Amino acid sequence: MTIAIDEQICPQTCKLVENEGMPIEGSDEKGNLYLTFDIEFPSQFKIGTKQCMISALQRNADQLTVV
């Protein structure tokens, strides 16, 4: 299953996917599926990776918002 994520995801974000969970006993229906994101951020980046990230962020600066 592929699920499009069109919102900001932070550690411990929970996303509801309706009717994609476990089957409901005695029924043809399915329950809801809850996805919890456990995101681990790297503590270090290689120089080339840093430069690539900076370049990508600069190219898309008009789409970035500060929260």
C-alpha positions as CSV (number, residue, x, y, z in Angstrom):
1,M,0.0,0.0,0.0
2,T,1.3,3.5,-0.9
3,I,0.0,6.4,1.2
4,A,0.6,10.0,0.1
5,I,1.7,12.3,2.9
6,D,0.8,15.9,2.1
7,E,1.4,17.4,5.5
8,Q,4.4,18.1,7.8
9,I,5.4,14.9,9.6
10,C,7.2,15.2,13.0
11,P,8.3,12.5,15.4
12,Q,5.3,10.7,16.9
13,T,2.8,12.1,14.3
14,C,-0.2,9.8,14.0
15,K,-2.0,9.5,10.7
16,L,-5.4,7.8,10.2
17,V,-6.0,5.7,7.1
18,E,-9.7,4.8,7.1
19,N,-10.9,1.3,6.3
20,E,-7.4,-0.1,5.8
21,G,-6.9,-1.8,9.2
22,M,-7.7,-5.3,10.5
23,P,-10.9,-7.0,9.3
24,I,-13.9,-6.6,11.6
25,E,-15.0,-10.0,12.8
26,G,-18.3,-11.2,11.3
27,S,-18.2,-8.5,8.6
28,D,-16.6,-7.8,5.2
29,E,-15.5,-4.4,6.5
30,K,-12.1,-3.3,7.8
31,G,-11.2,-1.1,10.7
32,N,-9.0,1.9,10.6
33,L,-5.3,1.9,10.3
34,Y,-3.2,4.3,12.5
35,L,0.3,5.0,11.4
36,T,2.7,6.5,14.0
37,F,6.0,8.0,12.6
38,D,9.1,7.3,14.6
39,I,11.6,9.6,13.0
40,E,15.3,9.6,13.9
41,F,17.4,12.5,12.7
42,P,21.1,11.9,12.0
43,S,23.5,13.5,14.5
44,Q,26.1,14.2,11.7
45,F,26.2,14.7,8.0
46,K,29.1,14.2,5.5
47,I,30.2,17.5,3.9
48,G,28.8,16.4,0.5
49,T,25.4,15.6,2.1
50,K,25.3,19.0,3.8
51,Q,26.1,20.8,0.6
52,C,23.4,18.9,-1.3
53,M,20.8,19.7,1.4
54,I,21.7,23.4,1.5
55,S,21.5,23.5,-2.3
56,A,18.0,21.8,-2.3
57,L,16.7,24.1,0.3
58,Q,18.0,27.2,-1.5
59,R,16.4,26.1,-4.8
60,N,13.0,25.8,-3.0
61,A,13.4,28.7,-0.6
62,D,10.2,30.3,-1.8
63,Q,8.2,27.2,-0.7
64,L,9.7,27.1,2.8
65,T,7.9,28.5,5.8
66,V,9.3,29.1,9.2
67,V,7.1,27.8,12.0
